[in-house]
Amino acid sequence: MGILRPGDTCWRRTHSGRVAFLIDAAAYYAALRRALLGAQRSVLILGWDVDSRTRLVPDSDDGYPVTLLPFLNALCVAKPDLHIHVVAWEFSTIYTFEREALPAYRFAWRGHRRLHFALDGIHPIWASHHQKVVVVDDRVAFVGGLDLTIRRWDRPAHDPRDPARTDPAGVIYPPIHDVQMAVDGDTASALGDLARTRWLQGTRQTLRPPEVPPGDPWPAGVASELGPVEIGIARTTPALGARAGVGEILRLNLEAIASARRTIFVENQYLTSAAVGEALARRLGEPEGPEVVLVLPRLESGWLEQSSMGVLRARLLERLRQADRHGRLRILHPVVPGLGTACVNVHSKVLIVDDRLAKVGSANLSNRSMGFDTECDLAIEAHDDPTARSIAGFRARLLGEHLGVAPELVAACQQRTGSLVAAVDALAGGDRTLVPLGPEDAPVINLAVLDGLVCDPEQPIAVEHVLDQFVPDNARPPAHRSVLRFAAALAVLLAVGVAWRSSPAPEWIRALPAAPAVVFAAFVLAALAFVPATLLVGLTALTFAPVPALELAWAGGVVSAALTYWLGRWLGTERLQRWWGARLVWLRGQLLRQGVSALAMARLLPVANFSAVNALAGALRLPFGSFLAGNALGLVPGVLAMILFARIVTAVAQTPAWSSILPLAGIVVVVVVALGWLRRALARVRAVAAEVLP
């Protein structure tokens, strides 16, 4: 029996008459543009990110715009029967500064009426939709690691000074390597079904398959490298509500690794999957096991990924080095001349086993991609010599690009030595080459939470499980005591609020010409005295109108947080722990392991004193910019809640009637059952997903 089994290691087995491996975005974007020019009825685009500013080609001689959104608009104008549907992930706020602002509105405001755009946020908490698929008229499709977004375009030369590799601001970004597959036939039609299911999920609107138009949208100039051939479509879909999870990609990876006889070749942005790592280690430990060649980026992208996914990768690679008792492992990264301290961003997701199986898609070899994020891969299994030669040729092209030699030389050297590892070793050493990836230094801040609970989880995470990680057992009193504390705290706040609102103080402060300066000074002094910030926020909300109160309380909180951060830098961790005891010792561990995530959570949960958390973050030397960002985001929900509370307190003080007291009672109930509300909110998300997902 083969590796590709529908319902197990793949979703469907389909047929394509033509298949092409498009190496690097210059090849993919140019081929996609030509295919889109041939579209007549339907274009379906799925992406982790879709950016309206993306340039598909450096320049154009076909009369159509270079940039994505104007190009798609022009297609709709020229083709009256064409509808374009775009689905992107409704992304996490952590990517706010990396992605185009308000993409849905940009497409809605500037898009043609037959260009439809949707953001899909139906997924487990902290998961993402990571598929990268384009389907043209259900006849040609593209699947791989490339989104239609900025900072992805590059040529195989990966020249560090290539003037065409610039972002919308005109800045040259580092080289990036990626791979996409082009397919036609039944495979394209099946991928159309997959894309329409995603559109239904994100919009609750059903799309019908298009009528098959005349003509051939296969991109001109793109030669088919093999075909006719059978292709397996494999998916990862996380469990959500009544819907069971789909783990075809994980099972396909494990089956392929277990079946390898001579070679396992991997190109991947991440290598953090515990299951895949264990499977590779097991094969390396066998006396007659296969050779394993891993091509990875030298560095993860930015300090955040280096401190999270990079930590997990380093652990896994060290496990593989220890398992490699027979010298069959090579862990490599590409080098191009003139790159300096930067590195080639290996963004591809490729697995080639012997000359028997080639897999290309969106799935990284990470825990997330194996069970948590939404992914799509295509796999080809060789049952004849022409297909096997094409798979071997694909691997030779990839290695030839990295080693700076012709693919034919790679193939000849491997045939002569009888070893892929020996061929790579023999051909390495030029200006452009592959070099060993050594053990990595531990980052200053370790964000690899609980072996990947947050940054690389293996399965959907329950909200209560996350809260358990941030609030220690000894910080959680019994339920009845929590209720009494909440009630007492609210009673105190109500009494202080009514007294303050009834006094002349609010009017006197508002009349001061330097009222904002007075508020800022109060926040700073209170923070230095470690007075609870909630009290200052509440008094600010009782003194000013909602909008000025929001601005002053938020800004005062951020400024005082910055000052107490630097106070903590000066004091050091030993003094802080000596002063504040066990809870700060626990929080110190959370900040060291979780960094900004723990900081933001501390702003949402009553874990420790506001100033104490800031001072400890400073003592631990968390990056100041990230510290400010965590505070700026984490403060907003609390400030808004206090403003709402202040409006109700004002109503009670002015008119102590049931109409004003009942809303206050409602707040008490909401606070007491807050954790239960979070659980129900998650259940509602799951119910919605179960309703709209097949």
N, C-alpha and C positions, 0 to 999 in steps of 0.2 A: 504494500500500500504506500502511496506517495505521502509527502509532507502536507500538501494542501488538501484539507478535508473540510467541506462545508459543514457549518455548525460546530466546528471544533477549532481548527487552526485558521479558518477563514470564514467569511460570511457567505460569499458566493464564489464559484469558479466560473469564469466567463471567457469568451474568445475574442481575440483581437487579430485583425489581419496585419496591422502595422504597430510597431513599438519603437520608440526612440528614447535614448537616455540623453537628457539635456544637462550638460555639466556647466554650472555657474549661471548666474542670472542673465548675463548678456545673451546667452543662447536661448534660455527659456523665455525671457521677455520678448525677444524678437520673434520667436516661433509663436508665442501666444498672440502677439499683435497681428501676425498674418492670419492666424486662425480666426480671430475676432473680425477681421476684415471680410472673412467668408461667411460669417454668421448671418442667418436669415430670420429665424424664429425665436430662438431662446439662447441666452447666456446665463449660466448659474455660477456664482462666485462664492466660495466659502473661505473665510480667513480668520486667523487669530487677530490679524490687524489688516485693515484695508485703508490706505491713505490716498486721498484725492489728489495729492501733489506728486505721486509717484511718476517718474519718467520711465516709460517702457523701453525707449531707445534714446541715445544721446541726441540724435537729430532725425528728421524724417524727410523722405522724398515722395511719400505716397499721398500728400495733400491733406492728411489728418493731423490733428494736434499731437504733440509729444506727450503731454501730461495726461494722467489716467482719466480724471473726471471730464475734462473737455473732449478727450478722445471718445469716451463712452457716449457722451451727449451727441457728438457728431455722427456716431454710428446710428443712434436712434433717429436722427434727422434724415439720414440717407436711406434708412431701411424701415419703411412704415409698418412692417409686420413684426419688428424685433422688440422683444421685451427682455430687459436685463434685471436680474434679481441678485442682490448682494447681501450676504449675511456675514456679519463680523461678531466677534466676541464682545459682549458688554463688559469691558475690561475693568480690572481692579484699579483702585485709586493709586496703587503703588506705581502704575505706569503712566500716571497723568502727565508727567513732564517729558515722557519719552514718545508720546503718541500725539497725533493730530487732535486738537481741541474740538469737541462737539462734532464728531464726524457725521452723525445722523443729520444734524441740522445743515451741515455743509452740502451733503448730498440732496437733502430736501429743498434747500433754498436755490441751489445752483444746478440741480439735476433735471434732466428731461422728464416729462410726465410718464414716460415708459421706462425710466430708470428707477427701480424700486430698491430701497435700502432699509435694512433692519439690523438691530442689535439684539443678539440672543443672550439672555441672562439666565435661562433655565438650566441650572446645573447645581451641584452641591456647593456648600459654602467653601470659598477659596479655590474652587476648581476653575478650569478655563476650557473654552472651545478652541482646539489647537489644529483642526483640520485645515489643509491648504489644497483646495480643489477648485478647478474651473472646468465647466462642461459647456461645450458649444453644440447646440442643436441636438443633443443626445448622441452625437456621432463622433466627436473628438473630445478627449478629456486630458487634463494635466493634473498630476498628483505628485507631491514631494515636500520638500522642506521650505519652499519659498512662498512667502506672502506677497501680495501686491502692495508693498509698502516701501517707505524710504530706507536708505542705508542698506540695501540688499544687492544693488546692481554691481557687478564686477565682471572682468574678463579673466580667462584662465591664466594670463600672465601675472595677475595680482600685483601689478606694478604699484609700489607705494605712492608714486607721484602721478598716477593716471589722472589727468584733469577732468575726465568724464565721470569719475567716481566722486561726485559731490552731493551733499544734501541740499534741501531747498534754500538754506542760508548761504550756499556756495562754499561750504567747508568740505575739504577732502576727508573722508572717513577711512579707517583702516581696511585692508583687503578682507574679503569674505568669500568663502567657498561653499557652494551648495549644489544640490542635484534635484532635478524634476524628471518625471517620466511622462511621455506623451503616448496615448493609446487611442484606439478607435474601436468600432464594432460594438459587440454586446457589453464590453467593459465600460465604454462611455455611457451607454444607456443605463447600466446599473448604477453608475456614479451619479447620473441624473436623478435616479430614484432617491439616492442617499441625500443629495442636495435639496430635493423637494421636501423630504422629511424634516430636514433642519429648518427650512423656511416655515413649515407648518408649526414646528416647535416654537420658533421665535415670534410668529405673528398670528397663529391660529387661522391662517389662510391656506387653503388647498390649491396647489398648482397642478395642472394637468400636463402630462408629457406632450411635447410639441409634435405636430404633424411633421413627418420626415420630408424636408424640403429637397428639391433637386440640387445638384452640385456636390462638391466635395470640400468640406472645410479643413481638411488636413493641410497644415501649413506648408506652403511652397518652399522648397529648398531644404526641408528636413527629411533626410533619408531614413527609411525604416531599417532598423538594425536587426530585427528578427520578426518572424511571423510567417504564416499564421501560428499563433501560440495561445496556450491556455494561461489565464492570469487569475490569481487568487486575490480577492479584496478582503483585507483584514481590518478590524476595527477595535478600538477601545471606547466603551461607553460606560460611565460610572453608574452605579445603582442609584436610583432616585425614586422615592415613593414606592409604588407598587411595581415599578419597572426593575427587573434584575439587571445587574451589570453585565457587560460584554467584555471578555478578556481574550479575544482571538489573537491579538498582536503578541501578548505575553506567551500564550501557548505556542504560537508560531516560532517565536524566538527560541524558546526552550527546546522545541522539537528540532529546529534547524541546528542548533548547537550540539545537541545530543547525536545527531545523525552525521556530523562532519567526520570525514575520513582523513583528509590531508590538511586542509586550510580553513581558517575562519578569518575573514577580513571585515573590519568594522571601520566606518567613518561615522562619528557622531558628536554632536554638540555637548551632550552630557553622557556620563557613564556612572550612574549612581544606583541603578536597580539592584536591590539585594538578591532577587531571584536570578537575574541574568549574571550577576557577579559570581554567585555560587555555582551556576552551571559552567561558566568559563573556568573557574578554579578547579572544578571536578575534572574537566577534560585535560587541563594542564597537568594535573597530578597523575594521569594515566601514563604508563611507560610508552605506549604506542599511540598516544593521542595526537590530535591535529596541532599544527602550528597556529598561533593566534597573533595577528597583526592588527593593532589598534591605532588609528589616526585620529587624534583629538586636538582641540585647541590648546596652546600652551597655557593660556589664562582664560578664566571665565570673564564675562563682560562686566566690568565694574566691580567695586569693592563689595556691593551687596551680594552678587552671585558668588564672588570669591569666598565670602564669609559664610555662605550657606551651601549651595550646590558644590562649590569647590572643596569644602571640607569633607562632604560625603564622598566626592570622587577620590580624594586623596586616600581615604580609608579603604575604599574598594580596590584601588590600584595597588596599595600596599599588600592587601590580601592576595591579589593575583601574583605579585612578585614572590611572595612567600610560597605560593603553590607551584611556581615554575621551577620544579626541581630538575627538569630535563632541558632547560635552555631553549624552549620553543616560543617564548613570548617576546614581542617587540611592542613597546608603548612609545609612540612617535608623535611629533608635531611638525608641521611644515614651516620652512624658513624660506624667505625670499630676500635677495640682496637689497640693502638700503632701508630696511624696515625699522632699524633701531630697536628701541625697547618695546615697540608694539608687536602684535602677533597676527597671523592670519586667523581669522575667525572661522573655524571649521563648524559650519552650521548645518551640514548635511546629516541625513539619517539613513545610512546605507549598511546593509548586511549582505555579504556574499559568502556562501559556504561551498567549498570545493569549486567545481565548475557546474554545480548542480542546482543552486538556488541563488537568486538575486532578489533583494527586497529594498524598495525605495518608498519613502513616505514622510509623514509628519511626526512620527513617534520617536522621541529620544529614548535612549536606553536608561530611563529614569523610572523611579517608582510611580511618579505622576502619570507618565505616558502609558504605563502598564495597567493602571486601574482607576485613575482619578480624573484625567483630562479626556476630552473627546478627540480621538485620533483616527487617521485613515492611512493605511499602507497598501501598496501593490507588491505582489510577489510572483516571480516566474520560476517554475520548476522545470528543469531540463529532462526530457524523455527521449531526446535524440541528439546526435552529434552537432548539427547546426546550432541548436539552442545552447548547448554546452559551450561551443566556441564563442558565441555572442556574449555569454556571461563572463567567460574568461577574458574576452576582449574589453568588456566594460571595466573589469578590475584593472587591466593593464593600462587603460586610458587614465583612470584615477591615479594610479601610482606614477605613471609617466608624467602627469601634470605636477605632482608634488616633488618628484625627483629631478625634474627638468630634463627628461630624456623622452625619446619617442616610445610610444606604447609597444611597438615591435621589439624594441630593445629589452623592455621589461619581460615580454613573453619569451623571447629567446633565452634570456638569462635564467628565467625560472625553469625552462625546459632543459637547459644545459646542466644546471645544478640539481634539479629535482626538488627544489625547495623554494618556497616563497620568501622565507626569512633570509636565506642565503642570497637570493636575488636582490632584495632590498638592501642588505648589508653591502653587497658588491657595488651597487649603483649609487649609494649614498656618498656624500662628501663633496659635492660640487657647491657652487655659490647658491644655487637653488636646490634644496634637498629636504630630507626628513631626518630629524635628529631625535635622540632619545629624550623622553620626558622624565626628568628626575623627580625624586621625592620633593613635595612642595612644603614650603614653610607654613606654619600655622598662622592664620590671620589674627590680628589684634582682637577683633570681636568675632565670636563664634555664634552664627545665627542658625546653625544646623540643629534646630530645635528637636530634642528627643529623637535623635536619629531620623529626622525628616518628618516629624509630625505635621509641621506647617509648610516648610519650604519644599518637601518632596514626599508627601504622604502616599501610602499604597492604596488607600481606599477613602471614601467620603468620611468626613469628621463630624461627629455630633457636637453641637454647640456646648452641651454640658461637659463633654470631655475636654474641650478647649478651656473652659472656665476652670476645670479641675487643675489644669496645668499652671494656671496663673495665680490661683488662690490656694495657699497651703492648707493642709488639714488643721494645723494649730491656729490658723487665722479664721476658721469657719466655726462660729459658735453654734450650739443646737438651734433648731428651727424656732422653738418658742422664744428663746432669748433674742434671736434676730428680729422677730416681730416686735418684741418689746423695745428693742433698741431703735428700730426704725420709727416706731410710734413716739418714743421719747424725743428722738432727734427732730422729728417733724413738729412736735409740740413746742420745743425750744425755738426752732426756726420761726414758727408761727407767732410765738409771743414776741420775739425780737422784731420780727417784721412788722407786726401791728404797732408795737411801740415806736419803732423808727418811722413808720409811715404817718403816724399820728403826731409826731414831733415836728418842730419847725426846721429840723436839720436838712431834710431833702430840699426844701425851698431855698434855704440859705446857701447850700452848696451850688445849686443850679444858678443862683444869681451871681456867683463869683466869676469874674472875667477869666480866671485861670482854673476853672473847674476841672478840665481834663488833667492838668498838671497835678491838682490835688488828688484826683483819683489814682493817677500813676504813683504818686508818692505814697499813698495809703497801701497800694498793692506791694510796693517794694518793702516798706517797713514791716508790713504783716508777714511777707515772705521771709525776711531776715529774722523775724521773731518766731517763725514757724507756726504762725496762726493759720488755722484751716482756711484754705482759699475759698471754700464754699461760702463762708460767711461774707467775705468781701464781694464775691460775685452777686450774692443775694442782695446785699445793701445797694450795690450799684444798680441792680435791676429795679429796686424799689425807689430809687432816686430819679432816674432818667426814663425817658420814653424808650420803647423797645429797641429801635434801631441804634440810637446813641449808646444805650446800655450794652447792646451786643458788641459794638465796636470798642467801647472803653474796657469792658470786662475781658474780652478776648485779648486785646492789645496789652492790657495790664498784666494778664496772666502770662503771656509770652515773655514780656520784658522781665517780670519778676522771676520767671523760670530761668531765663538766661543768666541773671545775676546770681541766683542760688547755685546754678551749675558751676560758675566760676568760683564761688565760695567753696564748693565741694572740691574743685581742683586744688585749691589752696590748703584745705583741711586734710585731705587724704582719707583713705578708706579705714585705717585703723581707728582714728578718732571717732568717725561716724559710727562704726560698729560698737565701739566702747560706750558711746552715748545712747544708742537706740536699741541695742540688743538683738534678740533672736529674729524678729521680723525683718530687720534690715540685713541680717546675715542671709536669710532666705532670699530676700529681694536682690541682694548682690549676686547670688547664683543665677537668678532669673535674668538679670541684665547682662551678665557675662555670656549666658547661653543664647539669649533671645534678643538682646539689644533693643532696637527701636520697637519691635513688636511688643515686648514687655512694657516699654515706656507708654505706648499708646493705650495698652490695656489698663495700666495703672491709672490713667486719666478717666477711664470709664467705670472702673470698679474701686471700691473703698479699700484698697490694699494697704496703703501707707500714706503718711502725711505728704501733701503736695511738695513742700520744700525739701523734705527728706529725700524723696525720690529724685528731685533735681540735683541735689547735692551729691547723692550717691552716683548718679550718672556722670557728673563732673569728675568725681574722684576716680571712677573707672575709666575716664578719658574716652567715653563714647564720642564718635565724630560729632562736632558741634552742629554742623549743618543738618545732619540726620536727627540729632536731638531736638533742634528747633522744629523741624518738619513733623516729628512725632507729637510734640506738644501742640503745634498749630492745628493739626487734625484732631487730636484727642480731646482738646478743650471745647470744641464747637458743640458736641451734643450736650455736655453738662451746662454750658452757658445758656443754650437755648432752653433747656429744662428749667433752669433757675428763673429765666425771664417769664416763662409761663407761670411758674409758681408765684412769682412776684405779682403778676397781674391778678391772680386769684386772691392773694393776701390783701392787695389793695381793695378789691371788691368787698372782702370781708370787713376790712377796717372802715370803709365808707358806709356800707349797708349790711350790717350783720343779720341777714335774713337767710331763709333756706335756699333761695336762688343763688346766693354766693357761697354758702357753707357746703352745699352738696358737691360742687366741683372740687373743693378742697378735700372732702372725704374721698372723692374719686381718686385723687392723687395718692392718698394714703394707701388705698387698695392696690393701685398700680405698682407702687414701690414694694409693697409687701410680697406681691406675687410676680416680681420682675423676672425671676429666673423661669418660672412657669410660662410666662408670656414668651420668652425667647424660645422655649421648646415648642410652643404652639406655632410661633412664627415659622420655625423650620418645618413643622408639619404642614403648614399651609403651602409653603413653597413646593414641598414634595407632592402635595395633592394637585396643585396646578400643573406640575410637570406630568403627573400620571394622567391628567385629563387630556393634555395636548400631545403627549408622546404615545406612539404605538407600542 
